[in-house]
Amino acid sequence: MRLAFLIPTIDRIGGAERQVILLATGMAQRGWDVTVIALSGNGGDVLEQLSSRGVSFLSLEMRKGLADPRGWIRLHRWLALHKPDVVHAHLPHASLLARWSRLATPIRVLIDTIHSPATGSAVRRFAFRISCRLPDTVTAVSTATAEAWLKAGIVHDAKFSVIPNGVDIDYWKPNYEAQRSTEFGEKFVWLTVKTAPRKGSRDAIARLRSSRCSLSPVDCWNGTSGTRSPTAVA
């Protein structure tokens, strides 16, 4: 089985890029033939990691975004040659490229994943609205994200589902010794979130509350400004 992940770039790693890397390497370990296709860039620091785990990489070398026809041609050639069973697109530019490419080159299964409640400009919303029938299914990484796109009327409810981001539990193992050494004791939970509403920090805190975790006031560190300010999450 052949699987292709389509994403704008992996030269800079954020949440969506990290999820693609986890999915790609995880599916390769399960015996899939996996390729990560980036619209631009050369793979950056993670290229060696992908290669060592059996994941191929292709850059479409698009220098002008979706307006660069060379990227469309390269993608169509790759799809025609390799005929992947599934194409999974992440983030708007990659999703639109995959959707419209399906009109010229057959794609057996096309999946879109939406990573942010931000629906973009009127032009982007129009492009998603008129192509909403092209993917086989669309997923959102959070309820807040799903609600924003449904409210904008640019996804079909029948094809839409919420699948939260995955976590590599082999990497993120509990460190009980470190927990006992903190002032918070053994029940200490480190929650790292961006406080921007579109990042769903309220959802993350609500999830902790639903797990009966006792939340206490903590210090909040602003990684952008380098300032520290107290905040309460209880």
C-alpha positions as CSV (number, residue, x, y, z in Angstrom):
1,M,0.0,0.0,0.0
2,R,1.3,3.4,-1.0
3,L,0.6,6.5,1.1
4,A,1.6,10.1,0.3
5,F,1.5,13.0,2.7
6,L,1.2,16.5,1.1
7,I,2.3,19.5,3.2
8,P,3.6,23.0,2.3
9,T,7.0,22.4,3.9
10,I,8.8,20.5,6.6
11,D,11.8,22.9,6.7
12,R,10.1,24.6,9.6
13,I,8.5,22.4,12.2
14,G,5.3,23.3,13.9
15,G,2.3,21.3,15.1
16,A,1.1,20.2,11.7
17,E,4.5,19.3,10.5
18,R,5.2,17.2,13.6
19,Q,2.0,15.3,13.1
20,V,2.9,14.5,9.5
21,I,6.3,13.2,10.6
22,L,4.8,11.1,13.3
23,L,2.2,9.7,10.8
24,A,4.7,9.1,8.1
25,T,7.2,7.3,10.2
26,G,4.5,5.3,12.0
27,M,2.9,4.1,8.8
28,A,6.3,3.2,7.4
29,Q,6.9,1.0,10.5
30,R,3.6,-0.7,9.7
31,G,4.8,-1.7,6.3
32,W,3.4,1.1,4.1
33,D,5.3,2.6,1.3
34,V,5.3,6.3,2.5
35,T,6.4,9.5,0.7
36,V,6.2,13.0,2.2
37,I,5.7,15.6,-0.5
38,A,6.4,19.2,0.3
39,L,5.3,22.1,-1.9
40,S,8.6,23.8,-1.2
41,G,11.9,23.5,0.7
42,N,14.5,20.7,0.9
43,G,13.3,18.8,3.9
44,G,15.4,20.6,6.4
45,D,16.7,18.9,9.5
46,V,14.1,16.1,9.5
47,L,15.1,14.7,6.1
48,E,17.6,12.3,7.6
49,Q,15.1,11.2,10.2
50,L,12.6,10.4,7.5
51,S,15.1,8.6,5.4
52,S,16.4,6.5,8.3
53,R,12.9,5.3,8.9
54,G,12.1,4.3,5.4
55,V,10.1,7.4,4.3
56,S,10.8,8.9,0.9
57,F,10.8,12.7,0.4
58,L,9.9,14.8,-2.6
59,S,9.9,18.6,-3.0
60,L,7.7,20.2,-5.7
61,E,10.0,23.2,-5.5
62,M,7.1,25.7,-5.8
63,R,8.5,29.2,-5.4
64,K,5.3,31.2,-6.0
65,G,2.8,29.2,-4.0
66,L,-0.1,27.6,-5.8
67,A,0.6,30.0,-8.7
68,D,3.7,28.1,-9.7
69,P,2.7,25.6,-12.5
70,R,5.9,23.6,-12.2
71,G,4.7,22.2,-8.9
72,W,1.4,21.1,-10.3
73,I,3.2,19.4,-13.2
74,R,5.7,17.6,-10.8
75,L,2.9,16.4,-8.6
76,H,0.8,15.1,-11.5
77,R,3.8,13.2,-12.9
78,W,4.5,11.7,-9.5
79,L,0.9,10.7,-9.0
80,A,0.7,9.1,-12.4
81,L,3.9,7.2,-11.9
82,H,3.5,6.0,-8.3
83,K,-0.4,5.7,-8.1
84,P,-0.7,6.0,-4.3
85,D,-3.6,4.3,-2.6
86,V,-4.1,7.3,-0.3
87,V,-3.1,11.0,-0.5
88,H,-3.4,12.8,2.9
89,A,-3.1,16.6,2.6
90,H,-2.3,18.9,5.5
91,L,-2.8,22.7,5.7
92,P,-4.7,24.9,3.2
93,H,-2.2,25.2,0.3
94,A,-1.5,21.5,0.2
95,S,-5.2,20.6,0.5
96,L,-6.2,22.8,-2.4
97,L,-3.4,21.5,-4.5
98,A,-4.5,17.9,-3.8
99,R,-8.1,18.6,-4.4
100,W,-7.7,20.3,-7.8
101,S,-5.0,17.8,-8.9
102,R,-7.6,15.1,-8.5
103,L,-9.5,16.5,-11.5
104,A,-6.5,15.8,-13.8
105,T,-4.9,12.7,-12.1
106,P,-6.9,9.9,-10.5
107,I,-6.4,9.6,-6.7
108,R,-8.0,6.6,-5.1
109,V,-8.5,8.1,-1.7
110,L,-8.0,11.8,-0.8
111,I,-8.0,13.0,2.8
112,D,-7.8,16.6,4.1
113,T,-6.8,17.5,7.6
114,I,-7.5,20.9,9.0
115,H,-5.2,22.1,11.8
116,S,-6.6,25.6,12.6
117,P,-10.0,27.3,13.2
118,A,-8.7,30.1,10.9
119,T,-10.5,29.8,7.6
120,G,-8.4,32.4,5.8
121,S,-9.4,35.0,3.2
122,A,-12.6,35.2,1.2
123,V,-10.7,33.7,-1.8
124,R,-9.5,30.8,0.2
125,R,-12.9,30.1,1.6
126,F,-14.4,30.2,-1.9
127,A,-11.8,27.8,-3.2
128,F,-12.6,25.3,-0.4
129,R,-16.3,25.8,-0.8
130,I,-16.4,24.9,-4.5
131,S,-14.0,22.0,-4.1
132,C,-15.6,20.5,-1.0
133,R,-16.9,17.4,-2.9
134,L,-13.4,16.5,-4.1
135,P,-11.9,14.9,-1.0
136,D,-13.3,11.6,0.3
137,T,-13.1,12.8,3.9
138,V,-12.0,15.9,5.9
139,T,-10.8,15.7,9.4
140,A,-10.1,18.5,12.0
141,V,-7.7,18.2,14.9
142,S,-10.1,19.7,17.4
143,T,-13.7,20.5,18.1
144,A,-13.1,24.2,17.9
145,T,-11.5,23.8,14.5
146,A,-14.4,21.8,13.2
147,E,-17.0,24.2,14.5
148,A,-15.3,27.2,12.8
149,W,-15.2,25.5,9.4
150,L,-18.7,24.1,9.6
151,K,-20.0,27.6,10.6
152,A,-18.2,29.1,7.5
153,G,-20.0,26.6,5.3
154,I,-16.9,25.3,3.6
155,V,-17.0,21.7,4.6
156,H,-19.7,19.0,4.3
157,D,-20.9,17.7,7.6
158,A,-21.4,14.2,6.1
159,K,-17.7,14.0,5.2
160,F,-16.3,15.7,8.3
161,S,-14.9,14.2,11.5
162,V,-12.8,15.3,14.5
163,I,-9.6,13.3,15.0
164,P,-7.3,14.9,17.6
165,N,-3.6,15.1,17.1
166,G,-1.6,12.0,18.1
167,V,1.1,11.8,20.8
168,D,4.2,9.5,20.6
169,I,3.8,7.7,24.0
170,D,7.1,5.9,23.5
171,Y,8.8,9.3,23.5
172,W,6.7,11.2,26.0
173,K,7.0,8.8,28.9
174,P,6.2,9.8,32.5
175,N,9.3,10.8,34.5
176,Y,8.2,10.1,38.1
177,E,11.6,10.9,39.6
178,A,11.4,14.4,38.1
179,Q,7.8,14.8,39.3
180,R,8.8,14.0,42.8
181,S,11.6,16.5,42.8
182,T,9.2,19.4,41.9
183,E,7.5,21.6,44.4
184,F,4.1,20.4,43.0
185,G,4.7,16.8,44.0
186,E,3.8,13.6,42.3
187,K,0.5,14.9,40.7
188,F,2.4,17.6,38.7
189,V,1.3,17.9,35.1
190,W,3.2,20.1,32.7
191,L,0.8,21.7,30.2
192,T,2.4,23.5,27.3
193,V,0.0,25.5,25.1
194,K,-0.2,28.7,23.1
195,T,-2.7,31.0,24.7
196,A,-4.1,32.1,21.3
197,P,-7.8,31.1,21.1
198,R,-7.3,29.3,17.8
199,K,-4.8,26.9,19.5
200,G,-7.6,25.6,21.7
201,S,-5.8,26.1,25.1
202,R,-9.2,26.1,26.8
203,D,-10.0,22.7,25.3
204,A,-6.7,21.3,26.6
205,I,-7.5,22.6,30.2
206,A,-11.0,21.2,29.9
207,R,-9.6,17.8,29.0
208,L,-7.4,17.8,32.1
209,R,-10.3,18.7,34.3
210,S,-12.4,15.9,32.8
211,S,-9.6,13.5,33.7
212,R,-10.0,14.5,37.4
213,C,-6.6,16.1,37.4
214,S,-6.2,18.7,40.2
215,L,-5.1,22.0,38.5
216,S,-3.2,24.6,40.4
217,P,-2.1,28.2,39.6
218,V,1.2,28.2,37.8
219,D,3.6,30.6,36.3
220,C,3.1,31.4,32.6
221,W,6.2,32.0,30.5
222,N,5.7,34.0,27.3
223,G,8.2,32.5,24.9
224,T,7.8,35.4,22.4
225,S,8.5,38.3,24.7
226,G,10.5,36.5,27.3
227,T,8.4,37.8,30.1
228,R,6.9,35.9,33.0
229,S,3.5,36.4,34.5
230,P,1.3,34.5,36.9
231,T,-1.8,32.7,35.6
232,A,-4.4,30.5,37.2
233,V,-5.9,27.5,35.4
234,A,-7.9,26.1,38.3
